[in-house]
Amino acid sequence: DNLEVGRLDPMNLPGHVAKLDLSGADGLILSACVQMPSLPAVQKVQDMIGLPVITAATCTAREILTSLGLDPVVPGAGAALGTLPATAQVPA
């Protein structure tokens, strides 16, 4: 139910992520649904795990900004919007 998904507390996401085995992971998709209000947790989770974190909403925002000819950078909004963890390896 999209309405229920939209009512979820994004600050519960770090607790769910803490239960994951991320060994061998290159990054994390925190939310694959644009109805999930995940933005308040994106940077917190990325800082917590030291891996790039993206969501459907941050990737959508990136595509919109890029299509408009704007820099897809929103401080504190995770990897899709220009904030990589200090430990991330950027491909050459």
Steps between C-alpha positions, in 0.01 A plus 500: 500500500667821382331707770641276773846512342478880499430498875809298592752670727826550307695507825426129544717426195839519680381229740401274212832563325693416818362145473634446146820318409661752266832323469582491131242769418600793280204714603145491632160575350324634806158529340382378161164677530455874450211497749737396782611816681869412523684829443547584870684169546710482180805691621476353851507145361777583251714644781418199718602232247767686302351390167312697234128509574232571241123495488243505222421861594863622503565332164184656358605842628844452343346420162268802518783738593726357229222528240457865593872561452554554872770348719351195671638598839300523821718506812413230750284302259727202436699368207250558218500871579872550532589409858730197496634339816864574573584134446329474158707416198407718203563324165763669283 
